[in-house]
Amino acid sequence: MYYSTDFEMKIAQQEITIASKILERDVTCTLLMPEDGAIAEPLNLLLLNDGQELENLKMVDTLENLYERNCIKPLLTVAIHAGDDRIQEYGIAGKPDFKKRGAKAGMYTKFIVTELLPFIHEHTGIDNFETTAFAGFSLGGLTAMDIAWNNPQLFDKVGAFSASFWWRGKDLAKGYTNDDRLMHTMLKNTAGKPELKFWLQTGTKDETADRNKNGIIDSIDDTIDVIKELLAKGYERPADIQYLEVLGGTHDPETWGKAMPKFLQWAFGK
């Protein structure tokens, strides 16, 4: 028995600040967890990029609802607030895009691995979480995918909401081809098959751009192509890959918040 359902489950919130030597800034994180006494180990862990969006995502309401319906296991959510340099800290480590954005993505990865995760283990006194997932939205989704993919010993699952899988090394106007998409190339060129599971989401109104004029927006095309690369690696649907396409879904926290219960039940469901 993980927790009692005889009372209304409430989420305790705690805001912490980590003085990151790597990023040379203070990183704010909001911790969400069932109130004291409500749970026993084992506990699960979710790292969430763009943690400053918690209110817009209605994350607390979603968690409380899922607990009350006994749908998910006990979960610690660590929502990492993005800094002023988000466009540089997010991205793919070591591979800035054609505008040199994402130049600090390697530093952000190092912050997650060598500063944040050790802090969480020390702060909670928990050495091993039952399941550890990393999720994010838009550019934060790309980042979560990159970090988990390259550190599968630390993560079990990835959640990529409207992820920026368009991230490319060449300008569209300068001879771009689909091979210039950095995430797809990284997946293809990775030796072996990391022990991970993937949950991907797009909205049919994520954007209007359609590079190849096939009538399908790039957000969906690029995500489907990521799934194709994963399948080519030997991952299987639905065991390893889940894909949610939200009809009328837009590129904003409102849509991602509505999709969040499906992700949480996939990642941490009973």
N, C-alpha and C positions, 0 to 999 in steps of 0.2 A: 504494500500500500504506500503510495507516494505521499498522499496528503488527504486530509479529511475534506469531504464535500458537505459536511453538516452545517457549514457557515459560509457566508459570502466571502469569496476570495478577493482580497485586496492586494494591490501591487505597491510595494515600498519603492520609493525613488531616492537615489542618493547621487549627488553630483560630486565628482572628484576632479582634481587637476593634477596632471602628471607633467613635471618639468622635464621635457624631453631634451636631452643633450644632443641627440641625433638631429632632430628637426630645429633645434635652437629656438624653441617656443614652448609655451604652456599649452598642453592639450587637455581640453575639457571632455570628460566622458560622463554620461548619465547611466547609472546602473539601475536596472529594473529587475525586481525579484519578488516572489510572494512574501508576504509579511512574515516576520520571525515566528517560528513555531508551527508554521503551516506545512513545512516540507521536511523531508529527510533525504539524505543522499540515496541514490546517486543524483547528481545535478547535471544539467546540460548547459552548454554555453553557446550564445550567439553574439558574434561581433557584427556591428552594423555601421557601415559608413554613412556619412551625412546625418549623424545623430542629432543635429540641431533641428531636424524635421520631425521629431517624435510626436509633437502635438498635432501637426498637420496630418501625420499618418494615423492619428488616433490609436497609437500603439498600446497605451495603457488600457483603454476600453476593450480593444481586441483581445489582449492577454487575459483580462478579467473574465471576459465572456467565454473564452476557450477553457479556462480553468473551471468555471462554474458548470460547464457542460462536460467536464472531465475528458476533454479532447486531447490535451497535451501533457507531457511529463514536466516536472519542475524545471524551470529555465531561468538562467541568469542572462539578461540581455545587457551587453555593454555597447552603448550607442556613442560612437566616437564623433565628436563635433568637428566638422571641417574648419580649417583655418583660412586666413585671408589668401593664402597661396594654394588654394584647393586645385586650381587648374595645373599647377606644377607638381603638387604632391600626389595627385591621382594620375592614373595611367598605367603603363606597362613598364616595369623596372628595366632600366638600361636601354629602353627603346622609345625615345620621345617621338611625337608625331611630326608631320611635315612642317608644322609651325613651331617646332621645338617645345611644345607643351608636354608636360609630364616629365620634365627634366629631374625632378626630385622624387620620382616614384620609387626609385631604389632606396632612398632614405626613408620613405614612408613604410616600405616593406620591412626595413631594418628596425624601425620604431615598433611595429606590430610584433615582430618576432623576438626582439631582444629587450624591449622595454615594457610594452603593454601586457603581453601574455605573462611574463614573469611577475609583474605587479598583480595581475588578477589572481594568479595562483597563491601569491603571498597574502593578498588582501582577504581571500576567501578561506584560505587554509586547505584548499582542495587541490591535490596534485593531478588528479585525472578526472576529467569530465566524461560522462557517458558518451555524448556526441558533441562535437564542436563544429559549428557552422559559421561561415562568413558570408554576409549578404550586403548588397548595396544597390543603388539606383543610378541609372544613367552612367556617368563617368565613374561613380562609386561602385557600380556593378561590374564594370570592366576591371577595376582595381581589385575587387574581392576575388574575381575569377583568377586574375594573375597571381595574387598572393597565395591563394589556396593551391592552385595548380603547381606552383613551384615550391610549396611547403606541405606536401601531402602527409608528412609525418605529424603535422600539427592540426590538420583539418580533415573532417569527414565529408562535409557537404558544402555546396555553394548555392547561393541564391542570387540570381542576376535579373533585376527588374529593369526592363527597357535599357539594357546595358549598351554602352557606346562601342559596339563591336565594329562600327565604321572606322574606328581609330586607324589611321593610315599613315604610311611613311612617304607618300607622294601626293602632291596636289592633283585634284581632278583634272585641272587644265594642263598638266605637264606629263601626259602619257600614262595616267593612272590605269591600273588593271586591278582585278580582284585579288591578285597575288600581293598587292601592296597593303592589304589589311593585316595589321600587326598581330592581332590575337589569333587569327586563323593560321597564319604562318607559324607562330609559336607552337600552337597545338600540333600542327602537322610535323614540325621538326623535332619535337620532343621524343627522345628515345624512351621506349617503355610506355606504361599505362598507369598513371598515378591512381592510387586507391581512393577515388572520390565519387560522389554522386552529385548530380546537377539538377537544379530547378531554374528554368528560364521563363521569363514572361515578356510579352510585348502587348501594346495596345494598337488597335487598328487605326487610331488617330494619333499615334506617337509623333508623327511628322507628316509632311507632304512630299518630301524629296524621294525621287525615284531615278537613281543614276542610270540604270540600264533600260528604263522605259518599258518595263514588263508589266506595269499596272499594279505592282506590289511595292509598298513603301520600303525604303532601305532598312529601317529598323527591323522589320520582319524578315526580309531577305538575308540580312547579315546574321540574324539569330538562327535562322534555319540552316545557314551554311556552317555556323558553329556546331550545330547538332550533327550535321553531316560529317564534319571533321572528327567529332567524338565517336560517331558510329564506325568510322573508318579505323579508329583506334581499337575497336573491339567492345566499346560500351554498348549496352543494350537498352532499348525502350520496352516497357516502362521501368524496368528494374533499376537502371542507373540514371535515366534522363526523363524528366518531366517538363512539358512545355504547356504554358497557359497563354492563350491569345484572347485578350479582353476585347470584345466587340464594343466599339465606341470609346475604348480606353485611350486616355491622353497621357502626355508626358509630364506627369505631375504627381505630388504626394497623395492627392485624393484617389487616383486610380491605383497607385501602389498600395495605399492603405486598404483598399477594398480587396486587393489580391493577397494581402498579407496573411489572412487566416488560412488560406490554402497552402501557402508556403510553410507556415508554422506547423500545420498538421502533417504535412509531408515530412518535414525535418525532425519534428519532435513528437509526433503523434503516438498515442497509446496503441 
